[in-house]
């Protein structure tokens, strides 16, 4: 599983820990230094857009849940709702 992370998570110790513990591949998404001003980074834009979609769901807009399993289930429900709207 490939996971995009912010540039702050690019240390070798962190990458090794995530690979050994969860068997995930971490790829830091870095900004190009030559560009000035605001330029959206493609992978980061996808994540921010998804979080924006989750804010349309009342239960996901704030941290109401106690158990992480409940939050995970609600994220699945929100994704199903988004996909059904697109298919309709």
NORURFEN-V357621 format. One record per residue. RES is the residue in one small letter. SS is DSSP state (H for helix, E for strand, C for the rest). PSI is psi in degrees with one decimal (* if undefined). Layout:
res:RES ss:SS psi:PSI
res:RES ss:SS psi:PSI
This chain:
res:x ss:C psi:126.7
res:x ss:E psi:129.8
res:x ss:E psi:126.6
res:x ss:E psi:134.6
res:x ss:E psi:165.6
res:x ss:E psi:160.4
res:x ss:H psi:-18.9
res:x ss:H psi:-13.2
res:x ss:H psi:41.1
res:x ss:C psi:12.9
res:x ss:C psi:146.6
res:x ss:H psi:-36.2
res:x ss:H psi:-43.0
res:x ss:H psi:-45.0
res:x ss:H psi:-41.2
res:x ss:H psi:-40.9
res:x ss:H psi:-46.5
res:x ss:H psi:-40.4
res:x ss:H psi:-43.1
res:x ss:H psi:-38.2
res:x ss:H psi:-49.7
res:x ss:H psi:-9.3
res:x ss:C psi:35.6
res:x ss:C psi:151.6
res:x ss:E psi:123.5
res:x ss:E psi:131.3
res:x ss:E psi:109.5
res:x ss:E psi:136.6
res:x ss:E psi:113.4
res:x ss:C psi:151.6
res:x ss:C psi:145.2
res:x ss:C psi:131.4
res:x ss:C psi:-24.6
res:x ss:C psi:-20.8
res:x ss:C psi:133.1
res:x ss:C psi:149.1
res:x ss:C psi:-168.1
res:x ss:C psi:122.5
res:x ss:C psi:117.5
res:x ss:C psi:135.3
res:x ss:C psi:129.2
res:x ss:H psi:-52.8
res:x ss:H psi:-41.3
res:x ss:H psi:-35.0
res:x ss:H psi:-38.2
res:x ss:H psi:-42.0
res:x ss:H psi:-46.2
res:x ss:H psi:-37.8
res:x ss:H psi:-41.4
res:x ss:H psi:-43.1
res:x ss:H psi:-35.4
res:x ss:H psi:-38.8
res:x ss:H psi:-38.2
res:x ss:H psi:-28.1
res:x ss:C psi:-16.6
res:x ss:C psi:-19.5
res:x ss:C psi:123.1
res:x ss:H psi:-42.3
res:x ss:H psi:-19.7
res:x ss:H psi:-9.5
res:x ss:H psi:-26.2
res:x ss:C psi:163.6
res:x ss:C psi:80.9
res:x ss:C psi:-25.4
res:x ss:C psi:148.4
res:x ss:C psi:-45.6
res:x ss:C psi:136.1
res:x ss:H psi:-26.6
res:x ss:H psi:-35.4
res:x ss:H psi:-43.2
res:x ss:H psi:-40.6
res:x ss:H psi:-42.1
res:x ss:H psi:-39.7
res:x ss:H psi:-31.6
res:x ss:H psi:-40.6
res:x ss:H psi:-42.0
res:x ss:H psi:-41.7
res:x ss:H psi:-40.7
res:x ss:H psi:-39.1
res:x ss:H psi:-42.6
res:x ss:H psi:-43.0
res:x ss:H psi:-43.6
res:x ss:H psi:-40.0
res:x ss:H psi:-38.6
res:x ss:H psi:-37.2
res:x ss:H psi:-32.3
res:x ss:H psi:-24.8
res:x ss:C psi:*
